Amino acid sequence: MKLIIGLGNPGSQYEKTRHNVGFHVVDFLATTYSMRWERRGRAMIANGTIGIEKVVLVKPTTFMNNSGEAVGELVRWFKIEPDDILVIYDELDLPMGQIRLRPQGSSGGHNGINSLISHLHTNQFPRLRVGIGRPANSRIDTVNYVLGVPAGDERIELEISERKAAEAIPLYLEKGLEAAMNLLNVDPEAQRKAEEKKRLKQERREQEKRLKAERIEQEMTSKQAASGQQEPENLSVSD
């Protein structure tokens, strides 16, 4: 069994903020797999299966900075080891549209992860970070940014990122952490450059083939012309 934990803040005023992407992802999973939310202690949970894996979706209701209190209670209740949880949360240092799956690590300054590390007494638990990017205007306060509601195209981009994260969960459950990381943690720019390099290499190969074919054709034409000049004319003599 796995605990799939989305981090966020409860309450309608926070519902659509960047900081609540973890909630959005597990809500999407609950809808997709027909799971119903119910209260358990200081969290909302939804039980079900994804593929052949039994999962419990979790939304702590303790507010982001105290997420570890609710998660710690559930880990003890379900007798789950830290490596059987997956935490989903927003990441300022990832551009919008990118996600990263990691087996463990520091909090990177994220208060929700800080709280989990404190209450689980370890940082050895998998996490899926969803990029929200940093504000384009450096004068915008970070707290106001993460607690802000994106609008227009940014809202659409964030929803695409959240759906991408939700679609990564079945892959993680089916193939395991390491295999899923190899498939998911692809730098889009590096991938674009690799594809461009492959395309240019293919074009050069095709160009070399064309040039070789043209040289062979020219050589054959030259040989035929030379052969024609060396043969004596077949003159017809009439009596």
C-alpha positions as CSV (number, residue, x, y, z in Angstrom):
1,M,0.0,0.0,0.0
2,K,1.1,3.5,-0.8
3,L,0.2,6.9,0.8
4,I,0.0,9.5,-2.0
5,I,0.1,12.8,-0.2
6,G,-0.7,16.2,-1.8
7,L,0.3,19.2,0.1
8,G,-1.7,22.4,0.3
9,N,-3.8,24.7,2.5
10,P,-7.4,24.0,3.4
11,G,-10.1,26.6,2.8
12,S,-11.7,28.3,-0.2
13,Q,-9.3,31.3,-0.1
14,Y,-6.4,29.0,-0.9
15,E,-8.1,26.5,-3.2
16,K,-6.8,27.8,-6.5
17,T,-3.4,29.1,-5.4
18,R,-0.1,27.9,-6.7
19,H,0.8,26.5,-3.3
20,N,-2.1,24.0,-3.6
21,V,-0.9,22.1,-6.6
22,G,-0.5,19.0,-4.4
23,F,-4.1,19.1,-3.5
24,H,-5.1,19.6,-7.1
25,V,-3.1,16.5,-8.2
26,V,-4.7,14.2,-5.7
27,D,-8.1,15.6,-6.4
28,F,-7.6,14.8,-10.0
29,L,-6.6,11.2,-9.1
30,A,-9.6,10.8,-6.8
31,T,-11.9,11.9,-9.7
32,T,-10.1,9.7,-12.3
33,Y,-10.2,6.6,-10.1
34,S,-13.6,7.2,-8.5
35,M,-12.4,7.6,-4.9
36,R,-14.4,9.4,-2.3
37,W,-12.9,11.7,0.3
38,E,-13.6,11.2,4.0
39,R,-12.1,12.7,7.1
40,R,-9.5,10.8,9.1
41,G,-7.9,12.6,12.0
42,R,-6.3,15.9,10.7
43,A,-6.5,14.9,7.1
44,M,-8.9,14.1,4.2
45,I,-8.2,10.7,2.8
46,A,-9.6,8.6,-0.2
47,N,-9.0,4.9,-0.5
48,G,-8.8,2.9,-3.7
49,T,-6.6,1.2,-6.2
50,I,-4.5,2.5,-9.1
51,G,-3.6,-0.4,-11.3
52,I,-3.0,-3.3,-8.9
53,E,-1.7,-1.1,-6.1
54,K,-3.8,-0.2,-3.1
55,V,-3.4,3.5,-2.4
56,V,-4.6,6.1,0.1
57,L,-4.8,9.7,-1.2
58,V,-4.1,12.3,1.5
59,K,-4.8,16.0,1.9
60,P,-3.6,17.3,5.3
61,T,-5.9,19.8,6.9
62,T,-3.3,21.2,9.3
63,F,-2.2,23.9,6.8
64,M,1.0,23.6,4.8
65,N,3.5,24.5,7.6
66,N,2.2,21.8,9.9
67,S,1.6,19.1,7.2
68,G,3.9,16.7,9.1
69,E,1.6,16.4,12.0
70,A,-1.2,14.9,9.9
71,V,1.1,12.8,7.8
72,G,2.9,11.4,10.8
73,E,-0.4,10.3,12.4
74,L,-1.4,8.5,9.2
75,V,2.0,6.9,8.7
76,R,1.7,5.4,12.2
77,W,-2.0,4.5,11.7
78,F,-1.4,2.6,8.5
79,K,2.0,1.3,9.6
80,I,3.6,2.6,6.5
81,E,7.3,3.0,6.0
82,P,8.6,6.4,4.7
83,D,9.7,4.9,1.4
84,D,6.0,3.8,0.8
85,I,4.8,7.4,0.7
86,L,4.9,9.9,-2.2
87,V,4.6,13.6,-1.4
88,I,3.4,16.0,-4.2
89,Y,4.1,19.7,-3.8
90,D,4.9,22.9,-5.6
91,E,8.4,23.9,-6.5
92,L,9.6,27.4,-7.2
93,D,12.9,26.3,-8.6
94,L,11.3,24.3,-11.4
95,P,9.9,26.1,-14.4
96,M,6.2,25.9,-15.1
97,G,5.4,22.7,-17.0
98,Q,8.2,20.6,-15.5
99,I,7.9,17.9,-12.8
100,R,10.7,16.0,-11.0
101,L,10.5,12.7,-9.1
102,R,13.1,12.2,-6.4
103,P,13.8,9.4,-3.8
104,Q,14.7,11.7,-0.9
105,G,16.5,14.9,-0.1
106,S,16.3,18.2,1.8
107,S,13.3,20.4,2.0
108,G,14.9,23.0,-0.3
109,G,13.2,25.6,1.9
110,H,9.7,24.3,1.4
111,N,7.9,24.6,4.8
112,G,5.6,21.6,4.2
113,I,8.5,19.3,3.5
114,N,10.3,20.7,6.5
115,S,7.4,19.7,8.6
116,L,7.3,16.2,7.2
117,I,11.0,15.7,7.8
118,S,10.6,16.9,11.4
119,H,7.7,14.5,12.2
120,L,8.9,11.5,10.2
121,H,12.4,11.9,11.5
122,T,13.8,11.3,8.1
123,N,14.2,12.9,4.7
124,Q,14.3,9.5,3.0
125,F,10.9,9.5,1.4
126,P,10.0,10.0,-2.3
127,R,8.6,13.2,-3.6
128,L,7.1,14.6,-6.8
129,R,7.8,18.3,-7.3
130,V,5.5,20.3,-9.7
131,G,7.1,23.4,-11.1
132,I,5.4,26.7,-10.6
133,G,8.4,28.9,-11.5
134,R,9.5,32.1,-9.9
135,P,7.7,35.4,-10.4
136,A,8.8,37.2,-13.5
137,N,9.1,40.4,-11.5
138,S,11.8,40.0,-8.9
139,R,10.1,42.6,-6.7
140,I,7.1,40.3,-6.1
141,D,7.3,38.7,-2.6
142,T,7.7,35.0,-2.8
143,V,5.0,34.3,-0.2
144,N,2.5,36.4,-2.1
145,Y,3.5,34.6,-5.3
146,V,2.9,31.1,-4.1
147,L,-0.3,32.1,-2.3
148,G,-1.5,33.9,-5.4
149,V,-3.9,32.6,-8.0
150,P,-2.5,32.4,-11.5
151,A,-4.6,33.8,-14.3
152,G,-5.1,33.4,-18.0
153,D,-2.4,31.4,-19.9
154,E,-0.5,30.7,-16.7
155,R,-3.5,29.0,-15.1
156,I,-3.8,26.8,-18.2
157,E,-0.1,26.0,-18.0
158,L,-0.3,25.1,-14.4
159,E,-3.3,22.8,-15.0
160,I,-1.3,21.0,-17.7
161,S,1.5,20.5,-15.2
162,E,-0.8,19.2,-12.5
163,R,-2.4,16.7,-15.0
164,K,1.1,15.7,-16.1
165,A,2.0,15.0,-12.4
166,A,-1.2,13.0,-11.9
167,E,-0.5,10.9,-15.0
168,A,3.0,10.2,-13.5
169,I,1.6,8.4,-10.5
170,P,0.4,5.2,-12.2
171,L,3.8,5.0,-13.9
172,Y,5.5,5.3,-10.6
173,L,3.2,2.6,-9.0
174,E,3.6,0.2,-11.9
175,K,7.3,0.5,-12.8
176,G,8.8,1.6,-9.4
177,L,10.7,4.7,-8.4
178,E,13.9,4.3,-10.3
179,A,12.4,3.4,-13.7
180,A,9.8,6.1,-13.3
181,M,12.5,8.7,-12.6
182,N,14.4,7.7,-15.8
183,L,11.2,8.2,-17.8
184,L,9.9,11.4,-16.1
185,N,13.0,13.4,-15.2
186,V,13.9,14.5,-18.7
187,D,15.1,18.0,-19.2
188,P,12.9,19.3,-22.0
189,E,15.7,21.6,-23.3
190,A,18.2,18.7,-23.3
191,Q,15.7,16.5,-25.0
192,R,15.0,19.1,-27.7
193,K,18.8,19.5,-28.3
194,A,19.2,15.7,-28.5
195,E,16.3,15.4,-31.0
196,E,17.8,18.3,-33.1
197,K,21.2,16.6,-33.1
198,K,19.6,13.4,-34.2
199,R,17.7,15.2,-37.0
200,L,20.9,16.9,-38.3
201,K,22.8,13.6,-38.2
202,Q,20.1,11.9,-40.2
203,E,20.1,14.8,-42.7
204,R,23.9,14.6,-43.1
205,R,23.7,10.8,-43.7
206,E,21.0,11.3,-46.4
207,Q,23.1,14.1,-48.0
208,E,26.2,11.8,-48.1
209,K,24.1,9.1,-49.7
210,R,22.9,11.5,-52.4
211,L,26.4,12.8,-53.1
212,K,27.8,9.3,-53.3
213,A,25.0,8.3,-55.8
214,E,25.7,11.4,-57.9
215,R,29.5,10.6,-58.0
216,I,28.8,7.1,-59.1
217,E,26.5,8.3,-61.8
218,Q,29.0,10.8,-63.0
219,E,31.8,8.2,-63.1
220,M,29.6,5.8,-65.1
221,T,28.7,8.6,-67.5
222,S,32.4,9.5,-67.9
223,K,33.4,5.9,-68.5
224,Q,30.6,5.5,-71.1
225,A,31.7,8.7,-72.9
226,A,35.4,7.6,-72.8
227,S,34.4,4.1,-74.1
228,G,32.4,5.6,-77.0
229,Q,35.4,7.8,-78.1
230,Q,37.8,4.8,-78.2
231,E,35.6,2.5,-80.4
232,P,36.2,2.9,-84.1
233,E,33.3,3.9,-86.3
234,N,31.6,1.1,-88.1
235,L,31.7,2.4,-91.6
236,S,29.4,0.9,-94.3
237,V,31.0,0.6,-97.8
238,S,28.7,0.2,-100.7
239,D,29.8,-1.3,-104.1
